[in-house]
Amino acid sequence: MTLLIASKTRFIPAKDYHVPIETHPHEPHALRVRPRKRRPLRGRQTIEATKLHINRGWLGLGAVASAVGLAGISLFGWPVIAAGGAFSIAALGHMLLGEPARPILERVTMRLPALPPELDGLRIGHLTDSHLGFRYSETNLAWGVEQMQRERPELIVLTGDIVTHHWAIPDVPRLLRGLRAPLGVYAVPGNHDHWEGLADLRAALTLANIPLLLNEHRRLSWNGGDLWLIGIDDVWDGRPSLRQALRGVPPHGFKLLLSHAPDVAESAAHVGIHVQLSGHTHGGHLRLPLLGPFTLPRYGKRYIIGEYQVDGLTLYVSRGLGGAPLRLLCPPEATIITLRRG
């Protein structure tokens, strides 16, 4: 089987790996992170692979704004320069200092015809893309943990890019240890987690009692019904295998997939996944009506923000908690998802 990964308007196949993931040895009461040198980009981590897609509409808007500004200056002189400067400073301040530091709690209700009646009303807390190492990331993640503690969902999931810098990994147990849920807390990795040291991050998550699902599943029982939680490795720089993750899962079981990148949704729907939770895109960071997102990463160009229906699968893409501290009409989020039958 192959995973179909969206790249702009066409699909390209990505190899379906079946390589076991090695665990990283760690001490039971302390986390030691090895000093790590930055390695050059290799393999899929090429310059071409890591560049972002820039929305041309935003470039056009910038050109038009520049032309209008120059015309205004030529007609009215310094008053236009002063007004334009004040507006630019205010807008930049909001994008850099305001919106990135003001996460919101999103409440989503999914209507699912295939949901077993026993699972009707089950709530899932979704945190993603904390990107520890960026400004506001630790504060926003602490806020997200507080929301989960207040809401008390039955299940909590983290869908990758927990860290952006390797030196932030030792902070993970302290920040995430407060997460508790009746059905457990589970995570999958993102591309940054691979780049910054997945073995060390896995050890840190273990200290926080959070299993990292790498092409594997868990059977979760609630109210007499079964939820099959599926977690796959990241598609950018990992070894994702839906086939391996689904091995032993009954074909008619209700299946929830955790995947950092959203653009695996078609492949997930093809193998009978009912719900997929993802992050990765940050919603595009900057959004304007009609123009849409400013920039999007690989494997996050087709499904960008919010809820989608994909061939019988319901996908939710979170804007995430962290990332580069630059946002417009796209605030960071934590999410409470309620599953409803019908």
C-alpha positions in Angstrom: 0.0 0.0 0.0 1.1 3.6 -0.5 0.3 6.8 1.3 -1.0 9.5 -1.0 0.4 12.8 0.0 -1.1 16.1 -1.3 1.4 18.4 -3.0 -0.3 21.5 -4.3 -2.9 20.1 -6.8 -1.6 16.7 -7.5 -0.7 13.6 -5.4 2.6 11.9 -5.1 3.2 8.5 -3.5 5.3 8.2 -0.4 6.8 4.9 0.5 5.0 2.8 3.2 7.8 1.8 5.6 7.8 -1.1 8.0 10.9 -0.4 9.9 10.7 -0.9 13.7 11.4 2.2 15.7 14.1 2.0 18.3 13.5 3.2 21.8 15.9 5.5 23.5 17.3 4.3 26.9 16.7 6.7 29.7 17.0 6.8 33.5 13.7 6.4 35.4 13.9 9.6 37.3 15.9 12.0 35.1 16.1 13.0 31.5 19.6 13.4 30.0 19.6 15.0 26.6 22.7 14.4 24.6 24.5 17.5 23.2 23.6 17.5 19.5 25.2 19.3 16.6 23.1 20.6 13.8 23.4 18.2 10.9 23.2 19.4 7.4 20.0 18.8 5.5 19.9 15.3 4.0 17.6 13.0 2.2 14.1 14.4 2.2 15.3 17.4 4.2 16.6 19.3 1.2 16.2 23.0 0.6 13.4 22.1 -1.9 11.7 19.9 0.7 11.7 22.4 3.5 10.7 25.6 1.7 7.1 26.8 2.3 4.5 27.6 -0.3 3.7 31.3 -0.4 0.2 32.4 -1.4 0.7 34.6 -4.5 -2.4 36.5 -3.6 -0.5 38.0 -0.6 2.3 39.0 -2.9 -0.1 40.7 -5.2 -1.7 42.5 -2.2 1.8 43.7 -1.1 2.5 45.0 -4.6 -0.9 46.9 -4.8 -0.4 48.3 -1.3 3.0 49.6 -2.2 1.7 51.2 -5.4 -1.1 52.9 -3.6 1.3 54.1 -0.9 3.7 55.6 -3.4 0.8 57.3 -5.2 -0.5 58.7 -1.9 3.0 60.0 -0.9 3.4 61.7 -4.3 0.0 63.4 -3.9 -0.2 64.2 -0.2 3.4 63.9 1.1 4.3 63.5 4.8 0.8 63.0 6.2 0.4 59.8 4.2 3.9 58.6 5.4 3.0 59.3 9.0 -0.4 57.6 8.8 1.0 54.6 6.9 3.8 54.2 9.4 1.4 54.3 12.4 -0.9 51.8 10.8 2.0 49.5 10.0 3.5 49.6 13.5 0.0 48.9 15.1 -0.6 46.0 12.7 2.8 44.5 13.2 2.5 44.8 17.0 -0.8 42.9 16.9 0.7 40.2 14.7 3.9 39.8 16.7 2.8 40.6 20.3 -0.9 40.4 20.4 -2.5 37.5 18.6 0.3 34.9 19.1 0.0 35.3 22.9 -3.8 34.9 23.0 -4.8 31.3 22.4 -8.5 30.4 22.4 -10.4 27.2 23.3 -12.3 25.8 20.3 -15.3 23.5 20.8 -16.1 21.2 18.0 -19.0 18.7 17.7 -18.5 16.0 15.1 -21.6 14.2 13.7 -20.6 10.7 12.9 -23.1 8.2 11.5 -20.7 5.2 12.1 -20.1 6.1 15.8 -21.1 3.3 18.1 -23.9 4.4 20.4 -21.8 3.6 23.4 -19.3 6.3 22.3 -21.9 9.0 21.8 -20.8 12.1 23.8 -17.2 11.1 24.2 -14.9 14.1 24.4 -11.4 14.4 23.1 -8.9 17.1 24.1 -6.6 18.0 21.2 -3.3 19.9 21.6 -0.8 20.2 18.8 2.2 22.2 17.5 3.4 23.7 20.8 6.9 24.2 19.2 8.7 24.6 22.4 11.6 27.0 21.9 9.6 29.8 20.2 8.4 32.8 22.1 5.0 32.3 23.7 5.2 28.5 23.1 5.8 27.5 26.7 3.2 29.9 28.0 0.6 28.8 25.4 1.3 25.1 26.2 0.8 25.7 29.9 -2.5 27.4 29.1 -3.5 24.4 26.9 -2.7 22.0 29.8 -4.9 24.2 32.1 -7.8 24.0 29.7 -7.5 20.2 29.6 -7.5 20.1 33.4 -10.5 22.3 33.5 -12.5 20.5 30.8 -11.6 17.0 31.8 -12.1 15.2 28.5 -12.2 11.4 28.4 -9.1 11.3 26.0 -6.3 13.7 25.3 -4.1 13.6 22.2 -1.1 15.5 21.0 -0.4 15.5 17.3 3.2 16.5 16.9 5.8 19.3 16.7 6.0 19.4 20.4 9.5 21.0 20.2 11.2 23.3 17.8 14.6 23.4 19.5 16.5 20.4 21.0 17.3 22.3 24.2 13.6 22.5 25.0 13.2 18.7 25.3 14.1 18.5 29.0 11.1 20.9 29.7 8.6 18.5 28.2 8.0 16.3 31.3 7.4 19.3 33.6 5.0 20.9 31.1 3.0 17.8 30.2 3.0 15.9 33.4 -0.3 17.6 34.5 -2.2 16.0 31.6 -4.5 13.3 32.8 -7.6 11.6 31.2 -9.7 8.5 31.9 -8.7 6.9 28.6 -5.2 8.2 28.7 -2.9 10.8 27.0 -1.2 9.8 23.7 1.1 11.5 21.2 2.4 11.2 17.7 5.5 13.0 16.3 5.8 15.8 13.9 8.6 16.7 11.5 10.3 19.1 14.0 10.3 16.3 16.6 12.3 14.2 14.2 14.7 16.9 13.3 15.4 17.9 16.9 15.8 14.3 18.3 12.9 11.9 18.4 14.6 9.4 20.7 15.2 12.1 23.4 11.7 13.4 23.0 10.2 9.9 23.3 12.1 9.5 26.6 10.8 12.9 27.8 7.2 11.9 27.0 7.7 8.6 28.8 8.6 10.6 31.9 5.3 12.4 31.5 3.5 9.1 31.2 2.5 9.8 27.5 3.0 7.0 25.0 4.3 8.0 21.6 2.4 6.0 19.0 4.6 5.1 16.0 2.6 3.1 13.5 0.7 1.3 16.3 -2.8 1.3 17.9 -4.5 1.2 21.3 -7.9 -0.3 22.1 -9.8 2.1 24.4 -13.0 1.0 26.0 -15.5 3.5 27.2 -19.1 3.0 28.3 -19.1 -0.5 26.9 -17.9 0.5 23.5 -14.5 0.3 21.8 -12.5 3.2 20.2 -9.5 2.1 18.2 -6.8 4.8 18.5 -4.3 4.7 15.6 -1.1 6.7 15.6 1.3 7.0 12.6 4.8 8.4 12.3 5.3 11.7 10.5 5.1 11.6 6.7 7.8 14.3 6.2 10.8 12.7 7.8 9.5 9.6 9.5 8.4 6.1 8.5 4.6 6.2 8.4 2.7 2.9 7.8 -1.0 2.8 8.1 -0.9 -0.9 7.3 1.4 -1.6 10.2 -0.6 0.6 12.5 -3.9 -1.2 11.6 -2.5 -4.7 12.1 -4.9 -6.4 14.5 -7.6 -3.8 14.3 -11.0 -5.2 13.4 -12.3 -3.9 10.0 -15.5 -2.7 11.4 -14.1 -1.1 14.6 -14.5 2.7 15.0 -11.1 4.1 14.3 -9.5 7.5 15.3 -6.3 8.4 13.5 -3.6 10.7 14.9 -1.4 12.1 12.1 0.7 15.3 12.4 0.3 16.1 8.7 -3.4 16.4 7.5 -2.8 15.5 3.8 -2.8 11.8 4.4 -6.6 11.9 4.8 -7.4 10.3 1.4 -5.2 7.3 2.3 -6.7 7.1 5.8 -10.3 7.2 4.4 -9.3 4.4 1.9 -8.4 2.0 4.8 -11.5 2.8 6.8 -10.5 5.5 9.3 -13.5 7.4 10.6 -11.9 10.4 12.3 -8.5 12.0 11.8 -6.9 14.7 14.0 -4.0 16.7 12.7 -2.0 19.9 13.0 1.1 21.0 11.1 -0.3 23.9 9.1 -0.9 26.4 11.9 -3.8 27.5 9.8 -1.4 29.4 7.6 -0.4 31.9 10.4 -1.7 34.9 8.5 -5.2 34.9 7.0 -7.3 37.5 5.2 -10.8 37.1 3.7 -10.7 36.1 0.0 -6.9 35.7 0.1 -6.8 32.8 2.6 -3.5 31.6 4.3 -0.2 33.4 3.7 2.0 30.3 3.7 1.6 26.5 4.0 4.1 23.6 4.6 4.6 20.4 2.7 1.9 17.8 3.3 -0.4 20.6 4.6 -1.5 22.3 1.5 -4.8 20.6 0.8 -6.4 20.6 4.3 -5.5 23.7 6.1 -7.8 24.6 9.0 -10.9 23.3 10.7 -13.2 20.4 9.8 -13.4 18.6 6.4 -15.3 15.6 5.1 -13.0 13.3 3.0 -14.5 10.3 1.4 -16.4 9.3 4.6 -13.7 10.4 7.0 -14.1 13.4 9.3 -10.8 15.4 9.5 -10.1 18.2 12.0 -7.0 20.4 11.5 -6.0 22.5 14.4 -4.2 25.9 14.2 -1.9 24.7 17.0 -0.6 26.4 20.1 2.8 27.7 18.9 5.1 28.2 16.0 6.6 31.4 14.7 5.1 34.2 16.7 3.4 35.9 13.8 -0.4 35.5 13.4 -3.3 37.4 11.9 -6.9 36.3 12.1 -5.5 32.9 13.0 -5.1 32.7 16.8 -3.5 29.7 18.5 -5.9 27.1 19.8 -6.6 24.1 22.0 -9.6 22.0 21.1 -12.3 20.0 22.8 -14.0 17.7 20.3 -17.3 16.0 21.2 -18.2 12.9 19.2 -21.9 12.6 18.4 -23.8 9.8 16.6 -25.9 10.9 13.6 
